[in-house]
Amino acid sequence: MLWLFRFFSHWPLAMLHALGGALGWLVWALSPAYRAQFRAHVAQAGVSFEVARPAIAEAGRFVAELPKLWLRPRSQSCLGNVQVSGQGHAEQAFARGKGVIFFGPHCGSFELGPQALAELYGPITAIYRPARIAWLARLESLARDRQNLTVVPASLGGIRLMHKTLKANQAVAMLTDQVPPEGLGLWAPFFGRPAYTMTLAARLALQSGAVLLPVSCERLPHGQGYLLKIWPALADREARGKSDTLRADMIKLVTRINQAIEAIVLSQPGQYLWGYARYKTPRRDIA
């Protein structure tokens, strides 16, 4: 598999995206369960199937571009084909001096996003959940760890490192629309339906005063590159002393985070992973 990754890493991006588009439609054709979940989530969001339809091919493009993103030489910048907008929001956030929490959804090229942010605003610590397949987990770890980008597992050690990062007025990055293990989230509305949502981003913000900054990384057509967009920061919410008030603040902030994710998804519905099991019941283990 590593040989295949190396082989495809030399392909032009446009060819990888063409191959990925075909792969996305092949998976769609072969999986009735995937088609049903895709349609159900699109309907839940109030998006027409015609508008979301490009996401079928984009899901395949996400897979096809991984060799190029993961095996890019460490000395080579990823910003050559990345357009950036909203940098003023990041500059204002760092000026606060309490760190920045970049967060976003499974939309567009969410693998490239942290790499680009690390070159612009590193060092950055990004949290991830290791793959369960051993060889893929090793490849992920090697490929994602880059200059100014440190990836840590979703563990107590990783969370402690993120606290340290924010205290130094640096940044952390995470996908907040993934379903966390039981006990590490709460139920909050997502497109009008309760979804078990991670509390980590909200908890870090409330404890550290860090700025919550939504980010998206849109894939441009025909392999022309990407658009990294930094969205306006979420409004300040300071932590208070009483535990019941802290929980209320947590619920409000998690809901706000979901609303920010919804806005990103609705801005590019043709690139969201609608097949992701967003409304599933969380698992009990944290392995």
C-alpha positions as CSV (number, residue, x, y, z in Angstrom):
1,M,0.0,0.0,0.0
2,L,2.8,2.4,0.7
3,W,4.2,1.7,-2.7
4,L,0.8,2.7,-4.2
5,F,0.8,5.9,-2.2
6,R,4.2,6.8,-3.5
7,F,3.2,6.0,-7.0
8,F,0.1,8.2,-6.9
9,S,1.9,11.0,-5.1
10,H,3.8,11.8,-8.3
11,W,0.6,12.3,-10.3
12,P,-0.6,15.8,-11.2
13,L,-3.4,17.0,-8.9
14,A,-5.9,17.2,-11.8
15,M,-5.3,13.6,-12.7
16,L,-5.8,12.5,-9.1
17,H,-9.0,14.4,-8.8
18,A,-10.3,12.9,-12.0
19,L,-9.5,9.4,-10.7
20,G,-11.0,10.3,-7.3
21,G,-14.2,11.5,-8.9
22,A,-14.7,8.2,-10.7
23,L,-13.9,6.4,-7.4
24,G,-16.6,8.4,-5.6
25,W,-19.2,7.5,-8.1
26,L,-18.2,3.8,-7.9
27,V,-18.7,3.7,-4.2
28,W,-22.0,5.4,-4.6
29,A,-23.1,2.8,-7.1
30,L,-22.0,-0.2,-5.0
31,S,-23.4,0.9,-1.6
32,P,-27.1,1.2,-1.0
33,A,-26.5,2.0,2.7
34,Y,-24.2,4.9,1.8
35,R,-26.7,6.3,-0.7
36,A,-29.5,6.2,1.9
37,Q,-27.4,7.9,4.5
38,F,-26.2,10.5,2.1
39,R,-29.7,11.4,1.0
40,A,-31.0,11.4,4.6
41,H,-28.4,13.8,5.8
42,V,-28.8,16.1,2.8
43,A,-32.6,16.2,3.4
44,Q,-32.0,16.9,7.1
45,A,-29.9,19.9,6.2
46,G,-32.6,21.3,3.9
47,V,-30.3,21.0,0.9
48,S,-31.6,19.7,-2.4
49,F,-29.9,16.6,-3.8
50,E,-29.0,18.4,-7.0
51,V,-27.0,21.0,-5.0
52,A,-25.3,18.3,-2.9
53,R,-24.7,15.9,-5.8
54,P,-21.1,17.0,-6.5
55,A,-20.1,15.7,-3.0
56,I,-20.4,12.2,-4.4
57,A,-17.3,12.7,-6.6
58,E,-15.6,15.0,-4.1
59,A,-15.6,12.2,-1.5
60,G,-13.5,10.2,-3.9
61,R,-11.3,13.2,-4.6
62,F,-10.6,13.5,-0.9
63,V,-9.2,9.9,-0.9
64,A,-7.3,10.3,-4.2
65,E,-5.4,13.5,-3.1
66,L,-4.1,11.9,0.1
67,P,-0.9,10.5,-1.4
68,K,0.1,13.9,-2.7
69,L,-0.8,15.7,0.6
70,W,0.8,13.1,2.8
71,L,4.0,12.3,0.9
72,R,4.8,15.8,-0.2
73,P,8.5,16.5,0.5
74,R,8.9,18.1,3.9
75,S,11.0,20.9,2.3
76,Q,8.2,21.7,-0.2
77,S,5.6,24.3,0.7
78,C,1.9,23.4,0.3
79,L,0.9,27.1,-0.3
80,G,1.9,27.2,-4.0
81,N,-1.6,26.2,-5.1
82,V,-3.5,27.5,-2.0
83,Q,-5.5,30.8,-2.1
84,V,-6.1,32.3,1.3
85,S,-8.8,34.6,2.5
86,G,-9.8,36.0,5.9
87,Q,-6.2,36.3,7.3
88,G,-7.3,39.5,9.1
89,H,-9.5,37.3,11.4
90,A,-6.5,35.2,12.4
91,E,-4.3,38.3,13.0
92,Q,-6.9,39.8,15.3
93,A,-7.3,36.5,17.1
94,F,-3.5,36.1,17.8
95,A,-3.4,39.7,18.9
96,R,-5.5,38.7,21.9
97,G,-2.5,36.8,23.2
98,K,-4.5,33.7,24.5
99,G,-4.1,31.3,21.6
100,V,-6.3,30.3,18.7
101,I,-8.5,27.2,18.2
102,F,-8.9,26.6,14.4
103,F,-11.8,24.3,13.8
104,G,-13.8,23.0,10.9
105,P,-15.9,20.1,9.4
106,H,-15.3,17.1,7.2
107,C,-15.6,19.4,4.2
108,G,-13.3,20.0,1.2
109,S,-9.7,19.2,1.8
110,F,-9.7,19.0,5.6
111,E,-6.3,17.2,5.4
112,L,-4.6,20.1,3.7
113,G,-6.1,22.7,6.0
114,P,-3.8,22.1,9.0
115,Q,-0.7,21.9,6.8
116,A,-1.5,25.3,5.2
117,L,-2.4,26.8,8.6
118,A,0.9,25.5,10.1
119,E,2.9,27.3,7.3
120,L,1.0,30.5,7.9
121,Y,0.6,30.5,11.7
122,G,2.7,27.7,13.1
123,P,3.6,26.1,15.3
124,I,0.2,24.4,15.4
125,T,-0.9,21.3,17.4
126,A,-3.6,19.2,15.6
127,I,-5.6,16.5,17.3
128,Y,-6.6,13.3,15.4
129,R,-7.9,9.8,16.0
130,P,-5.5,7.2,14.7
131,A,-6.7,4.8,12.1
132,R,-7.5,1.3,13.4
133,I,-5.5,-0.3,10.6
134,A,-1.9,-0.6,11.8
135,W,-0.1,0.3,8.5
136,L,-2.4,3.3,7.9
137,A,-2.0,4.6,11.4
138,R,1.8,4.5,10.9
139,L,1.5,6.3,7.6
140,E,-0.8,8.9,9.1
141,S,1.6,9.7,11.9
142,L,4.6,10.1,9.6
143,A,2.7,12.1,7.0
144,R,0.9,14.5,9.2
145,D,3.8,15.4,11.4
146,R,5.5,18.3,9.6
147,Q,7.5,21.4,10.3
148,N,5.4,23.7,12.6
149,L,2.7,21.0,12.7
150,T,2.5,18.5,15.5
151,V,-0.2,15.9,15.5
152,V,-1.4,14.3,18.7
153,P,-3.9,11.6,19.5
154,A,-7.1,12.3,21.3
155,S,-5.7,11.4,24.7
156,L,-5.0,13.1,28.0
157,G,-1.4,13.7,27.0
158,G,-2.6,15.3,23.7
159,I,-5.0,17.5,25.6
160,R,-2.4,18.6,28.0
161,L,-0.1,19.6,25.1
162,M,-2.9,21.6,23.5
163,H,-3.4,23.6,26.8
164,K,0.4,24.3,26.8
165,T,0.2,25.4,23.1
166,L,-2.6,27.8,23.8
167,K,-0.9,29.2,26.8
168,A,2.1,30.1,24.5
169,N,-0.4,32.0,22.2
170,Q,0.0,29.4,19.5
171,A,-2.8,27.5,17.8
172,V,-4.5,24.1,17.8
173,A,-6.6,22.6,15.1
174,M,-9.4,20.0,15.1
175,L,-12.5,18.7,13.3
176,T,-15.4,19.4,15.5
177,D,-18.1,17.5,13.6
178,Q,-16.7,14.0,14.4
179,V,-18.5,12.0,16.9
180,P,-16.4,11.6,20.1
181,P,-16.5,8.6,22.4
182,E,-19.1,8.5,25.1
183,G,-18.4,11.0,27.9
184,L,-16.4,13.3,25.7
185,G,-19.3,15.2,24.2
186,L,-22.9,16.3,24.6
187,W,-26.0,16.3,22.5
188,A,-26.5,19.5,20.6
189,P,-28.6,20.5,17.5
190,F,-27.0,20.0,14.1
191,F,-29.2,21.0,11.2
192,G,-32.2,20.7,13.6
193,R,-31.4,17.2,14.9
194,P,-29.6,16.2,18.1
195,A,-26.0,15.1,17.3
196,Y,-23.4,13.9,19.9
197,T,-20.8,16.7,19.6
198,M,-17.3,17.0,21.1
199,T,-16.9,19.4,23.9
200,L,-13.1,19.7,23.6
201,A,-13.0,22.9,21.6
202,A,-15.5,24.6,23.8
203,R,-13.8,23.4,27.0
204,L,-10.4,24.6,25.8
205,A,-11.8,28.0,24.9
206,L,-13.6,28.5,28.2
207,Q,-10.6,27.4,30.2
208,S,-7.9,29.3,28.3
209,G,-9.7,32.3,26.8
210,A,-8.5,31.2,23.3
211,V,-10.3,32.5,20.3
212,L,-12.5,30.0,18.3
213,L,-11.8,30.5,14.6
214,P,-13.8,28.5,12.0
215,V,-11.8,27.4,8.9
216,S,-12.6,25.8,5.6
217,C,-10.4,24.5,2.8
218,E,-12.4,24.3,-0.5
219,R,-11.2,22.2,-3.4
220,L,-11.1,24.2,-6.6
221,P,-12.3,22.6,-9.9
222,H,-10.1,20.8,-12.4
223,G,-7.2,20.4,-10.0
224,Q,-6.5,24.1,-9.9
225,G,-5.8,24.0,-6.1
226,Y,-7.6,25.1,-3.0
227,L,-9.2,28.0,-1.2
228,L,-8.4,28.3,2.5
229,K,-10.9,30.5,4.1
230,I,-10.6,31.8,7.7
231,W,-14.1,32.8,9.0
232,P,-14.9,35.4,11.6
233,A,-14.3,34.3,15.2
234,L,-17.0,33.1,17.4
235,A,-18.1,35.7,20.0
236,D,-16.3,35.8,23.3
237,R,-17.7,33.6,26.2
238,E,-15.7,33.9,29.4
239,A,-15.8,31.0,31.9
240,R,-17.4,31.7,35.2
241,G,-17.0,30.3,38.7
242,K,-20.0,28.0,39.3
243,S,-20.1,24.6,37.8
244,D,-23.8,24.8,36.8
245,T,-23.0,28.1,35.0
246,L,-20.0,26.5,33.3
247,R,-22.2,23.7,32.0
248,A,-24.6,26.2,30.6
249,D,-21.8,28.1,28.9
250,M,-20.5,24.8,27.5
251,I,-23.9,23.9,26.0
252,K,-24.2,27.3,24.4
253,L,-20.7,27.3,23.0
254,V,-21.0,23.8,21.6
255,T,-24.2,24.9,19.9
256,R,-22.5,27.9,18.5
257,I,-19.7,25.7,17.2
258,N,-22.3,23.5,15.4
259,Q,-23.9,26.6,13.9
260,A,-20.5,27.7,12.5
261,I,-20.0,24.3,11.0
262,E,-23.5,24.4,9.5
263,A,-22.6,27.8,7.8
264,I,-19.4,26.3,6.3
265,V,-21.3,23.2,5.0
266,L,-24.1,25.3,3.5
267,S,-21.5,27.5,1.8
268,Q,-20.1,24.5,0.0
269,P,-22.6,21.6,0.1
270,G,-21.0,20.0,-2.8
271,Q,-17.9,19.2,-0.8
272,Y,-19.2,18.0,2.6
273,L,-18.9,14.3,3.5
274,W,-22.7,13.7,3.7
275,G,-22.1,10.0,4.2
276,Y,-20.4,10.5,7.5
277,A,-22.5,9.0,10.4
278,R,-22.9,12.3,12.2
279,Y,-26.0,11.3,14.2
280,K,-24.7,7.9,15.4
281,T,-24.7,6.9,19.1
282,P,-21.1,7.4,20.5
283,R,-19.1,4.3,21.3
284,R,-18.1,3.6,24.9
285,D,-14.3,3.0,24.5
286,I,-11.8,5.8,23.8
287,A,-9.2,3.5,22.2
